[in-house]
Structures are given as C-alpha cells and as structure tokens.
Amino acid sequence: MKEFLAICDFCKKNEKNTLEFFLIEKSKIISMLDQNKFDTATNKLKLWKGMNWIDTDDKKLTRRRYVKTEGTYKTFVCIYRKVYETLQSSALK
C-alpha cells in the first residue's frame, strides 16, 4: 500500500491528471515498480486491478488514451483518485 500511495503522490505532482484518475505512462510506472524487488511490476498491477484500484482495458493492465498534443495513442495506468484519497485518509489514522 505504501508503494501505491507513493506512486499516487508522484502522479499528483508530476503527471497529467483528470478529476477521476491519476494518469501515468506504462513505461514510467513499470520502472518505478521494478525498483522494489519483492514482486514484479506486472504482478503488482494485476493485484491493483483485482482490487479495483486501477481502470484498464479488457484483458490488459493498461488503458490506451489519446494524447491530443502529440496526436497519438499511448498506454497509461489509470489510478482511481477516490481509492488514493480513501487509502491516504486511512493511512493517516
């Protein structure tokens, strides 16, 4: 959970966000998750998907979104902002 909250904090400061999601490019989150070697980044994302912490395309761990400024589609991990806020408030108690 600490790793999830740390990534959300990073996204809050440095990434593109919507009202509903923190958006982080797949390559960036994979490199961040692989720094802690207790499990693979893929397994961590599967766990987050199973707990409904992230929004994904069917049978994937990411969501393709159109980046208007670049005119292309990119793969992002879409983290639910509500989950972050709930976990953050419970972690502070």
N, C-alpha and C positions, 0 to 999 in steps of 0.2 A: 504494500500500500504506500510505503514511503517513496518508492521509486515512481509510482503513478502520480503522486502529489508533486514530486519534484519536477517531473516532465510537464505537468499542467502549469506549474509556476513558471517554468521556462517559456511555455507557449503563451502564457498570459502577457509576458513582457516582450517576446521576440517574434512571434508568429502572427499570421493572418487569422483572425477570429471572426465568428459570427455570433449572433445572440444566443444560438443554441449549442455551438460547437467551438472547441479549440481545434484548429487545423494545423497539422504538421506533416511535412513531406515524408513519405515512406523511408527514403534513404537516410534522412536525418534521424528519425526515431529508431531505426534499426541500429545505427551506430551508437546512439545513446543507450539503448537497452543492452547491447552487447558488452558494454563496459563492466557491468556487474555479471560475473560468470556463473552465478548459481543456477541459471537456466538460459535457454536460447531466447532470442528476441521473438522468434515465431511462436514458441510455446507461451511466452508472456502475453502476446497479442491474442492467442487462442483463448487463454484464460480470461482476459479482459472482455473478449467478445462473448464468451459464455456467461459472464456476469452482467452483460449489457452495459458495459462502461464505454464501449465504442460503437459507432454506427458503421456498417460495412455493406458492400455489395454482396449478393448471394454467393455463397461458397468461396468467399475471399476474406482477407483480413484488412482490406483497404477499401476506399471508395474513390472512384475516378471523378474528378471535378474539373470543370472548365476554368482556366485561368485567363481572364479577359485581356489582361495587359500583355500576355505572351501569345495569345491566340492558339493555345494548345490545351490538351487534357493532361493532367498529372495525377499521380496516385497519392492520396493523403490518408492519414489515420485521423478520423474524426472523433474526438473525445467529447462525450456529453458534458457540457458545462454544469448541469444540475448535479451529476454524480460527483464532480470535483467539489462543488460547494457543500454537498452533504458530507462527504468524507473529510473535508477540511474542517468543518464545524465540529464533527465528532472527534477528530484528532486533537483539537484544542482543549477538549474537556478533560 
